């Protein structure tokens, strides 16, 4: 009886946690796609950039 109550209490918190994990996974995929696009644009013109411009371009939008 007590084990059933503990199990029902433990299962109560599963859904919100799973939705948070799904949202964070979607966000992570979005960041990966954005970085891929940023690297491809920087790759085309990195030889004409100075050190500081290149560094700023690579570090842009990393706050996520």
DATA-V192715 format. One line per field, one symbol per residue. burial: 1 if it has 16 or more other C-alpha atoms within 10 Angstrom, else 0. A space follows every 50 residues. Layout:
burial: ???
//
This chain:
burial: 00000000000000000000000000000000001001000000000000 00010010000000
//
